[in-house]
Amino acid sequence: MHKVFISGSMGIKNINQDVLRRIDNIINSEYKVLVGDADGVDTSIQSYLFENGAQSVEVYCAGQQPRNNVGKWKTNNVQTKYASGTRAYFTAKDLVMAEDCDYGLMIWDTKSTGTLSNTIELLKRGKNSLVFINKEKLFVKVKTVTDLETIVSYMSESALSKADKKVGLLSSIEMFKNEQDSLF
């Protein structure tokens, strides 16, 4: 069974209809959905899945109990050594979802470093993601470093600077380019 990691920016509460149609395809294809427990996109996605009778859903959380589990689905409680409530604490579950999935569907506000980091983690693992750039109402397939650079081009200068400081964005892009160059 294919597993799709759906993630997005906490600031996005309303999911675009084009994204919902993709999620309908995921449900109808009987793919398993891996989703986090955060407010924003995670909870909106959970609500949509619940309202549409999705059965094959697993909610990932850091620690003992999910913050949100709308459908009372199976949970994957990721244990972490990081202090509760820190970025590293919550990132631990995202890393496990990136490992466990086959594909990613990301709903991104062009600012969220968490969603961007998830896309990078999938790319590191040779897994494709489809990123919906919310403000542009545009899907971009991310399979290569060039695709990553395409989505990054939608970021403001301040968001880019913040992402570089928080998740090492520019060094990740350079790493991918160096890996790609070494193939030739």
Rosetta silent file (secondary structure, phi, psi, omega in degrees, C-alpha in Angstrom):
SEQUENCE: MHKVFISGSMGIKNINQDVLRRIDNIINSEYKVLVGDADGVDTSIQSYLFENGAQSVEVYCAGQQPRNNVGKWKTNNVQTKYASGTRAYFTAKDLVMAEDCDYGLMIWDTKSTGTLSNTIELLKRGKNSLVFINKEKLFVKVKTVTDLETIVSYMSESALSKADKKVGLLSSIEMFKNEQDSLF
SCORE:     score description
SCORE:     0.000 S_00000001
   1 L     0.000  131.423  177.394    0.000    0.000    0.000 S_00000001
   2 L   -70.889  143.639  179.407    1.343    3.426   -0.940 S_00000001
   3 E  -120.798  128.275 -178.138    1.838    5.863    1.931 S_00000001
   4 E  -115.570  123.390  176.381    1.496    9.624    1.460 S_00000001
   5 E   -87.290  113.152  177.726    2.922   12.092    3.973 S_00000001
   6 E  -106.437  128.234 -175.730    0.668   15.160    3.991 S_00000001
   7 E  -145.608  162.225  176.418    2.062   18.225    5.680 S_00000001
   8 E  -174.245  177.769 -176.147    1.688   21.965    5.610 S_00000001
   9 L   -70.280  137.668  179.912    2.068   25.329    7.185 S_00000001
  10 L   -64.842  -24.878 -178.722    0.450   25.908   10.559 S_00000001
  11 L   -76.944  -11.441 -179.857   -0.782   29.300    9.343 S_00000001
  12 L   -93.121  120.511 -179.667   -2.977   27.753    6.638 S_00000001
  13 L  -106.551  -34.672 -178.482   -6.428   26.865    7.954 S_00000001
  14 L  -104.217  122.482 -176.890   -8.471   26.601    4.749 S_00000001
  15 L   -88.612  130.732  179.773   -7.317   24.033    2.221 S_00000001
  16 L   -59.896  146.216 -179.183   -7.630   24.958   -1.456 S_00000001
  17 H   -59.796  -34.647  178.644  -10.132   22.921   -3.526 S_00000001
  18 H   -64.298  -37.402  176.905   -7.365   21.730   -5.887 S_00000001
  19 H   -68.290  -42.843  179.909   -5.543   20.212   -2.903 S_00000001
  20 H   -61.308  -36.168  176.096   -8.760   18.628   -1.642 S_00000001
  21 H   -63.925  -38.337  176.284   -9.258   16.993   -5.056 S_00000001
  22 H   -63.442  -41.669  178.959   -5.751   15.486   -4.733 S_00000001
  23 H   -66.001  -37.962  174.300   -6.653   14.211   -1.288 S_00000001
  24 H   -57.426  -42.382  178.103   -9.864   12.724   -2.715 S_00000001
  25 H   -62.553  -39.318  178.512   -7.672   10.841   -5.219 S_00000001
  26 H   -63.513  -46.044  179.336   -5.483    9.587   -2.348 S_00000001
  27 H   -62.910  -48.502 -177.613   -8.559    8.380   -0.434 S_00000001
  28 H   -65.682  -26.849  177.109  -10.135    6.783   -3.525 S_00000001
  29 L   -82.962   -2.402 -179.891   -6.847    5.045   -4.370 S_00000001
  30 L    59.875   33.985  172.947   -6.871    3.606   -0.844 S_00000001
  31 L   -76.673  154.254  176.275   -3.425    4.989   -0.100 S_00000001
  32 E   -86.299  135.535  178.329   -2.458    5.333    3.518 S_00000001
  33 E  -102.262  127.881  172.490   -2.212    8.917    4.782 S_00000001
  34 E  -106.247  122.257 -176.440    0.491    9.856    7.267 S_00000001
  35 E  -138.212  149.355  178.224   -0.330   13.158    8.932 S_00000001
  36 L   -81.834 -175.210 -173.998    0.971   15.120   11.897 S_00000001
  37 L  -114.508   11.442 -175.932   -0.926   16.389   14.907 S_00000001
  38 L   -77.209  164.475  170.659   -0.289   20.149   14.684 S_00000001
  39 L   -68.947  172.271  178.783   -2.823   22.925   14.337 S_00000001
  40 L    84.780 -132.524 -175.858   -3.250   24.441   10.876 S_00000001
  41 H   -58.526  -44.753 -177.616   -2.914   22.168    7.854 S_00000001
  42 H   -54.509  -49.721 -177.776   -2.508   18.961    9.877 S_00000001
  43 H   -70.016  -37.850  177.153   -5.799   19.462   11.713 S_00000001
  44 H   -62.517  -42.127  177.647   -7.596   20.741    8.598 S_00000001
  45 H   -64.415  -45.513  177.846   -6.438   17.653    6.685 S_00000001
  46 H   -56.833  -45.249 -179.902   -7.506   15.392    9.551 S_00000001
  47 H   -60.979  -43.563 -179.836  -10.965   17.017    9.562 S_00000001
  48 H   -64.833  -43.472  178.681  -11.319   16.576    5.807 S_00000001
  49 H   -61.022  -43.583 -179.823  -10.209   12.944    5.981 S_00000001
  50 H   -63.466  -47.368 -178.988  -12.666   12.278    8.813 S_00000001
  51 H   -62.359  -25.407 -178.007  -15.562   14.017    7.025 S_00000001
  52 L  -104.144   15.650  171.409  -14.843   11.927    3.925 S_00000001
  53 L    69.675   23.401  179.419  -14.668    8.606    5.728 S_00000001
  54 L   -64.725  131.946 -178.622  -10.952    7.942    5.242 S_00000001
  55 L  -103.410  -34.652 -173.392   -9.965    4.795    7.102 S_00000001
  56 L   -93.140   77.533 -177.057   -6.305    4.381    6.286 S_00000001
  57 E  -132.795  140.307  173.124   -4.848    7.239    8.310 S_00000001
  58 E  -131.611  128.134 -179.159   -2.064    7.323   10.863 S_00000001
  59 E   -98.212  124.129  178.988   -1.421   10.359   13.046 S_00000001
  60 E   -98.524  137.847  177.008    2.202   10.963   14.024 S_00000001
  61 E  -144.097  157.428  172.970    3.067   12.852   17.176 S_00000001
  62 E   -91.461  135.138  178.755    6.077   13.529   19.346 S_00000001
  63 L    88.778 -156.425 -169.570    5.721   12.159   22.847 S_00000001
  64 L   -85.762  -28.387 -172.394    2.864   10.265   24.433 S_00000001
  65 L  -143.305  136.029  178.951   -0.287   11.869   23.070 S_00000001
  66 L   -69.320  146.985  174.952   -1.233   13.724   19.872 S_00000001
  67 L   -68.790  -35.928  179.476   -2.297   17.340   20.117 S_00000001
  68 L  -141.162  133.268  172.977   -5.014   16.593   17.543 S_00000001
  69 L  -150.047   77.774 -171.628   -6.469   13.292   16.322 S_00000001
  70 L   -54.972  -43.607 -175.095   -9.861   14.168   14.820 S_00000001
  71 L   -94.189    5.975 -177.560  -10.703   10.635   13.634 S_00000001
  72 L    53.489   40.014  179.439   -9.244    8.768   16.618 S_00000001
  73 L   -76.764  172.052  174.514   -6.991    6.962   14.162 S_00000001
  74 E   -56.568  142.697  177.116   -3.974    4.863   15.004 S_00000001
  75 E  -115.338  151.065  172.098   -1.117    6.982   16.314 S_00000001
  76 E  -115.579  102.870 -177.352    2.593    6.680   15.893 S_00000001
  77 E   -88.482  105.853 -177.011    4.098    8.157   19.040 S_00000001
  78 E   -86.579  122.411  177.968    7.656    9.140   18.186 S_00000001
  79 L   -85.271  140.456 -177.734    9.956    9.258   21.165 S_00000001
  80 L  -140.545  150.180  179.477   12.550   12.002   21.172 S_00000001
  81 L   -85.910   -6.499 -175.356   15.370   13.095   23.433 S_00000001
  82 L   -81.845  155.130 -179.355   14.620   16.772   22.811 S_00000001
  83 L   -63.066  135.861 -179.928   12.819   19.035   25.272 S_00000001
  84 L   -55.694  135.475  177.152    9.030   19.054   24.874 S_00000001
  85 L    90.343   -8.933  179.994    7.747   21.961   22.840 S_00000001
  86 L   -84.511  163.066  177.968   11.004   22.702   21.005 S_00000001
  87 H   -57.764  -44.012 -179.297   11.412   22.691   17.238 S_00000001
  88 H   -63.103  -36.406  178.576   13.658   19.605   17.455 S_00000001
  89 H   -59.597  -49.203 -178.307   11.032   17.801   19.560 S_00000001
  90 H   -76.336  -29.087  178.861    8.330   18.235   16.902 S_00000001
  91 H   -65.207  -28.278 -178.564   10.731   17.706   13.984 S_00000001
  92 H   -55.308  -41.683 -179.945   11.452   14.183   15.241 S_00000001
  93 H   -68.897  -35.529  179.293    7.991   12.991   14.107 S_00000001
  94 H   -64.658  -38.824  178.791    8.432   14.647   10.707 S_00000001
  95 H   -64.000  -38.014  178.087   11.694   12.769   10.150 S_00000001
  96 H   -68.811  -40.925  177.921    9.952    9.469   10.904 S_00000001
  97 H   -63.584  -39.669  178.044    7.092   10.323    8.530 S_00000001
  98 H   -62.091  -35.963  178.545    9.628   11.187    5.799 S_00000001
  99 H   -72.302  -40.946 -173.130   11.203    7.783    6.347 S_00000001
 100 H   -78.214  -22.281 -173.018    7.898    5.866    6.478 S_00000001
 101 L   -87.722  171.480  172.177    6.182    7.393    3.431 S_00000001
 102 L  -103.884  -32.834 -176.788    6.491    6.824   -0.289 S_00000001
 103 E  -143.856  164.902  175.089    5.494   10.341   -1.399 S_00000001
 104 E  -125.465  144.912  169.579    4.770   13.752    0.063 S_00000001
 105 E  -124.059  113.259 -175.190    1.991   16.272   -0.444 S_00000001
 106 E  -113.741  134.735  176.934    2.963   19.614    1.046 S_00000001
 107 E  -113.281  111.350 -164.646    0.727   22.669    1.397 S_00000001
 108 E  -124.102  137.678  178.845    3.097   25.613    1.815 S_00000001
 109 L   -92.766    7.494 -176.781    2.748   29.299    2.594 S_00000001
 110 L    67.654   11.560  176.825    6.309   30.034    1.299 S_00000001
 111 L  -125.001  -35.988 -173.833    7.365   30.899    4.863 S_00000001
 112 L   -61.456  118.123  177.803    6.994   27.755    6.956 S_00000001
 113 H   -75.561  -25.156  178.233   10.387   26.227    7.579 S_00000001
 114 H   -65.143  -47.466  179.641    8.755   23.021    8.820 S_00000001
 115 H   -65.740  -41.322  177.260    7.014   22.321    5.520 S_00000001
 116 H   -62.540  -44.153  178.499   10.131   23.288    3.579 S_00000001
 117 H   -61.013  -39.542  177.604   12.233   21.049    5.803 S_00000001
 118 H   -62.218  -41.063  178.198    9.850   18.126    5.177 S_00000001
 119 H   -62.502  -42.191  178.585   10.252   18.637    1.420 S_00000001
 120 H   -64.155  -43.388 -179.812   14.044   18.648    1.832 S_00000001
 121 H   -61.910  -39.116  176.985   13.948   15.495    3.960 S_00000001
 122 H   -65.487  -42.965  179.151   11.949   13.686    1.285 S_00000001
 123 H   -62.158  -39.819  177.182   14.389   14.826   -1.394 S_00000001
 124 H   -58.510  -33.282 -177.874   17.318   13.565    0.729 S_00000001
 125 L   -91.734    6.588  179.623   15.645   10.155    0.751 S_00000001
 126 L    71.685   25.038 -179.188   15.053   10.165   -3.004 S_00000001
 127 L  -107.923  142.710 -178.445   11.300   10.561   -2.520 S_00000001
 128 L   -85.098  151.014  170.811    9.119   12.884   -4.558 S_00000001
 129 E  -136.134  155.208  174.574    6.788   15.476   -3.188 S_00000001
 130 E  -113.480  116.793 -176.166    4.114   17.637   -4.663 S_00000001
 131 E  -104.782  123.756  174.544    4.208   21.096   -3.126 S_00000001
 132 E   -95.127  115.021  178.395    1.153   23.318   -3.339 S_00000001
 133 E   -86.167  103.109 -167.806    2.296   26.930   -3.136 S_00000001
 134 L   -57.807  -46.621 -175.530   -0.759   28.340   -1.431 S_00000001
 135 L   -70.595  -22.048  178.853   -0.461   32.016   -2.342 S_00000001
 136 L   -96.647  -12.258 -176.149    0.141   31.181   -6.031 S_00000001
 137 L    55.344   50.189 -171.118   -2.447   28.354   -6.165 S_00000001
 138 E  -136.666  134.608  173.112    0.205   26.297   -7.940 S_00000001
 139 E   -94.349  137.744  174.494    1.489   22.718   -7.647 S_00000001
 140 E  -130.608  124.593  174.691    5.215   22.070   -8.120 S_00000001
 141 E   -77.529  131.342  178.627    6.667   18.546   -8.272 S_00000001
 142 E  -114.335  103.290  179.403    9.890   18.344   -6.275 S_00000001
 143 L  -121.088  -20.564 -174.502   12.101   15.544   -7.579 S_00000001
 144 L  -137.280  170.002  176.278   15.421   17.364   -8.020 S_00000001
 145 H   -62.503  -33.074  176.996   17.443   20.219   -6.580 S_00000001
 146 H   -62.485  -39.895  176.601   16.269   22.363   -9.497 S_00000001
 147 H   -64.323  -40.596  177.314   12.676   21.744   -8.387 S_00000001
 148 H   -61.195  -43.594  177.812   13.641   22.711   -4.839 S_00000001
 149 H   -62.800  -33.350  177.375   15.161   25.926   -6.156 S_00000001
 150 H   -62.388  -47.846 -178.729   11.923   26.588   -8.032 S_00000001
 151 H   -68.523  -35.531  178.856    9.803   26.487   -4.886 S_00000001
 152 H   -63.450  -29.084 -179.274   12.395   28.514   -2.960 S_00000001
 153 L   -64.274  -15.351  177.668   12.134   31.223   -5.637 S_00000001
 154 L   -85.626   -5.676 -178.478    8.629   31.990   -4.307 S_00000001
 155 L   -81.169  148.433  171.698   10.015   32.963   -0.891 S_00000001
 156 L   -73.485  163.381  179.324   10.532   36.543    0.187 S_00000001
 157 H   -59.780  -41.507 -179.462   14.090   37.578    1.015 S_00000001
 158 H   -68.622  -38.594  177.631   13.293   37.639    4.754 S_00000001
 159 H   -65.804  -39.060  177.768   11.643   34.186    4.645 S_00000001
 160 H   -62.576  -44.930  179.332   14.651   32.830    2.745 S_00000001
 161 H   -62.171  -44.145  178.928   17.040   34.261    5.335 S_00000001
 162 H   -62.221  -44.353 -179.486   14.968   32.810    8.188 S_00000001
 163 H   -64.733  -37.127  178.595   14.836   29.381    6.498 S_00000001
 164 H   -64.962  -42.157  179.285   18.577   29.424    5.952 S_00000001
 165 H   -67.663  -41.914 -174.730   19.196   30.164    9.636 S_00000001
 166 H   -78.868  -41.917 -172.914   16.652   27.638   10.925 S_00000001
 167 H  -124.827    9.520  178.795   17.116   24.673    8.577 S_00000001
 168 L    62.186   43.449 -174.449   20.312   25.398    6.634 S_00000001
 169 H   -55.167  -51.730 -174.993   18.406   25.847    3.381 S_00000001
 170 H   -66.633  -36.124  177.574   21.253   27.149    1.242 S_00000001
 171 H   -69.393  -32.908  175.948   23.699   24.503    2.451 S_00000001
 172 H   -64.721  -42.684  178.453   21.090   21.810    1.688 S_00000001
 173 H   -61.961  -44.113  178.387   20.743   23.137   -1.854 S_00000001
 174 H   -62.365  -40.658  178.534   24.530   23.121   -2.260 S_00000001
 175 H   -59.747  -46.264  179.159   24.707   19.567   -0.886 S_00000001
 176 H   -62.284  -41.059  179.650   22.142   18.388   -3.451 S_00000001
 177 H   -64.077  -41.449  179.314   24.004   20.164   -6.253 S_00000001
 178 H   -65.537  -39.565  176.652   27.300   18.555   -5.198 S_00000001
 179 H   -63.085  -43.234 -179.531   25.671   15.116   -5.084 S_00000001
 180 H   -64.488  -42.505  179.579   24.193   15.703   -8.532 S_00000001
 181 H   -63.285  -35.044 -177.651   27.539   16.902   -9.927 S_00000001
 182 H   -70.331  -15.917  178.140   29.301   13.817   -8.568 S_00000001
 183 L   -75.384  -19.578 -174.628   27.017   11.623  -10.682 S_00000001
 184 L  -109.216    0.000    0.000   28.479   13.013  -13.903 S_00000001
